[in-house]
Every structure is written in C-alpha cells, then in structure tokens.
Amino acid sequence: MTPAEHLPGLVVNIATPDLKLSDYKLIAFDMDSTLINIECVDEIADAVGRKAEVAAITEAAMRGEITDYKESLRRRVALLEGVSVDSMEDVYHERLRLNPGAARLVQACKAAGLKVLLVSGGFTFFTDRVRDELGIDYTRSNVLEVKNGLLTGRMLDQPWGDICDGAEKCKMLLQTCEMLGIEPRQAIAMGDGANDLPMMGVAGLSVAYHAKPAVREQAMVAINEGGLDRLLELFK
C-alpha cells in the first residue's frame, strides 16, 4: 500500500510494504468513542439532567479546544455529584456497547502475540468491565469517588497520579513498552480525541478511529467508515 492510498473509508498516509501484525508487540486503545460507542461521562450526566452541559465540554476537549484536559474533566465530574452507582450500572448495561470490530481486532492482536493496553480519560467503573470482557492485559483510567452509593463529584488520586490525561496516556504506553522490553515503534495506538495524540505521536503506528479532524490529520491511518477491525486490512 502506498502513502495516501484511499480505500473506502480508510485513509493510509504511510507506506506499508509487507506490514505484519506480528511486527508489533503492543496495541493501546482509548476507550470512549474508540473501543466503545459512548462517552461515559456524558451518559452518567444524563441521570441528573446535565448531559448537554457535560457533552459540550467533552466535545470541546476532544477537539482540542480546551487545552487543560484535567481541568475540563474535573469540571465535568463535579457536575456528576449525586449520581447513584445504580445509574452508572444502567449506563453500562443499557447504553455501553463495544464498537463494531472491537472484539475481532483484540482477538486478532492477541493471536498475533500482542499485549493489549486500555488507557482512558474515563473511569475504572467501565474500564475494568471492558478489560474483563475483552481480555485486555493492562489498563489506566480514573477513579470516581463514591460515598453512600452516590458520586461526590470528585476523583481519587492513584499511586501514579491524579488524572489520566493525554500526557499520562503517553507515559503509560512508554512504561508498558519498557516493562515488555520493546521499543515504542513496536506499539500501535488507536484513539479519536485530542488527548490521544501524545500516545499516538510516540507509537510506531497511529490509528484514528472515527476521529476529530485534528486527530485524523495527524494519524498514520484513519478509519472513517466501518469497524475497528478495518485496521487488519493493512496487514499481510
């Protein structure tokens, strides 16, 4: 495949002669709107009638119009105060779905010997379940504080830091590569928003999935139609 070759809905901006999936050893996924169909924070906010307000902040952050991602997430999480854990259960069971091709792509990667990393600006409540459903090896995401079955509107600090933003996603990818004894060029990074660009920038293959314009422009590969498993069309 030659640079800038276009298959329907798939834009490839790099030369991919004889590219093999087994050439890579790690694939890192964003979760919300990449591996799954929703932005979890927006759907949680719907339980307290604040979805439009929260979604507007999310959209601006994903487009890169809000430069301080951590502050944008704190603002959104503050608006979740009073949401019950039961409401989050409803989001998981009634609204959250894996995006098309997610399971097939993860299975193909694992079969080719890759480890799978999920790095999310979302929350452990959802990432842990997606991890277990797909057999993902490593995750990093944020912890919502809960008291008496209700969200407090705050997040809990973790041993690695406070919030998983773009810089933390990149750091986790690099740390995972180091732990596995591989080079970052042996990693694939897939995402859709501005906070995915740091990890996409250090990976050997960067993939935008139904992404914001700035992300599509900077990615080596952009999947604009179809499922996540369209990435497999690149490989011999």
Buried (B, 14 or more C-beta within 10 A) or exposed (E): BEEEEEBEEBBBBBEBEEBEBEBBBBBBBBBBBBBBBBBBBBBBBBBBEBBEEBBEBBBEBBBBEBEEBBBBBBBBBBBBBEBBBEBBEBBBEEBBEBBBBBBBBBBBBBEBEBBBBBBBBBBBBBBBEBBEEBEBBBBBBBBBEBEEEBBBBBBEEBEEEBBBBBBBBBBBBBBBBEEBEBEBEBBBBBBBBBBBBBBBBBBBBBBBBBBBEBBBEBBBBBBBEBBBBBBBBBBE
